[in-house]
């Protein structure tokens, strides 16, 4: 009798472990290729933010002048990224409503994988645009004899806002579903 409880307990533990591992795999490792043209048009499109042109001056620019010159580019990128996020969320919401109204089976796994992949693509394109501006500013600071310590503030702000947006989107998704 004791053996049956032990074997049942071990079997249950293994099933939980395998099931938990599979769920972890689905949500943290597996990605799918997004074939939705609307989503791809949003997530893969280039940003319109332009890196300020470097102007050679007879005297070096101050650190504050360089920061003031690049701040609008960072702010423009943030606004454009926010707009793209809203668009992707709207597409996902409309797709969910359309499937629900049509009486289709709602696969939460499908939505999670599809929009996780879309978010990863959007994050990559946004990061690329951010670091294009960031590296240009870094070069200009260096060429004008300034350290890059002020750049850390831009990176920290960017990363913090990116993390806050991600948490907010997940929270909204869970409320909606």
N, C-alpha and C positions, 0 to 999 in steps of 0.2 A: 504494500500500500504506500509506504514511504517512497519507494522508487518511482511510483506513478506520479506523485506530487513533484518530485525532483525533476523527472523527465518533462512533465508538463510545464514546470517553471522555466526550465532551460529552453524548451521549445518556444514558449511565449516570449522570453527575453530575446531569443534569436530573431523571431518574427518582428518584434519591435525594433530591433537594431537594423535589420534589413529594410524594413519599411521606412524608418527614420533616415537611413542612408539614401534611399531612393528619393525621398522628398527633398533632402539636402541636394542631391544631384540635380533634380529638376529645377530647383529655384536658385541654386548658387553656381552650378557648373555648366549645365546644358544651355546652349543657345540655339536659336533657330534663325534661319535666313528669313528676313522680312521681305515678303513679296508684294505687300500692299503698296501700290504706286503712290497713294496719298501720303502714307507715312514716310516712304522713302524720299518723296519730294521735299518733305519738311526736314527730315533728319540729315539728309546728305547734301542739302543745298549749302552753298558757300555763304559765309557771312558778308554783309555789305560794309562792315566796319573797315575803315581804312587806317593804316598806320600812318601817323604824321610823318611828313617829309623832313629829312634832316637838312637844316639850313646851316651853311658854313657862315659863321660870324667872325668879325675881326677879333672879338674877345670871347672867351668861353662862356657858355650859357650857365646860369646858376642852377643849382639843383631844383629850386622852387620853379624856375621857368620850365625846366624839362618836365617836372611832375605836372604842372599846369597844362603843358602841351599834350601830354599823353592821357590825362584823366578823362577827357571826353571820349577817347577811343575805348577805354575800359568801360565807361558808363554806357556807351552805345552798344558794345558787345553784350553787356548784361541785359539791356532792354531787348535786344534782338533774341537772345537766348530765352528770356522769359516768354517772348511772343511765340517762339517755336515750341516751347514746352506746353503752353496753353493750346496751341494748335494740335499737338499730338494727343493731349488729354481729350480734347474735343472729338477727334477722330475715334479714339477708343470708346468714349462714352456713346457716340452715335452708333458705332458698330454694335455695342452691347445692347442698346435700345432696339436697334433694327432686328437683331437676332431674337430678342425677347418678344417683341411684338409679332414676329413671324412665327413664333412658337417653336423655334429651333432650340436644340439642346445647347445650353450654355456650358462651354468647357472652360473652367477657370484656369486650368493648366495651359490651354491654348492662349488665353489672354495674357497670362503671366509670362509665358515664354516669348510671345510675339512682342509685347510691349517692353519687356526687359531688354530684348535685343535692340529694339528701336531706341530705347533710352541709352544703351551703350554706344550706339552709333552717334546719337546726338551729343553725348558727352565727349566722344572722341573729336568730333568736328569743332565743338566749342573749346575744348582744351587746345586744339591746334591753333585756333584763332587767338585765344588768350596768349599762348606762348609766342606767337608771331609778334604781337604788340609788346609783350614782356621783354623778349629778346632784343627788339629794336630799342626799347627804352634803356635796357641794360647797356647796349653798345653806346648809345648817346651819352649816358651818364659817364661811362668809362672814358670815352673820347674827350669829354670835357673836364676830366680830372676828379670826378666824384666817385664815391663808393656806391655799391649796390645795396646798401642797408635799407634804403627807403623802399626798394622793390619788395622786400619781404612782406611789408604791409599789404601791398597789392595782392601778392600770392596768398597770404593768410586770409584776407578778406574774400578772395575768389573761392578758395577751398571751403571756407566756413559757409558762404552763401550756397555753394553747390550742395553741401551736405544738408543744409536746412531745407533746400528745395526738394531734395530727394525724400527726406522724411515727411514733408508736407504732402507730396504726391502719393506716397505709400499710404499715409493716413486717409487721404481723400478716397483712394481706390478701395481701401478696406471698408470705409463707411458706405460707399456706393454699392459694393457687392454684398 
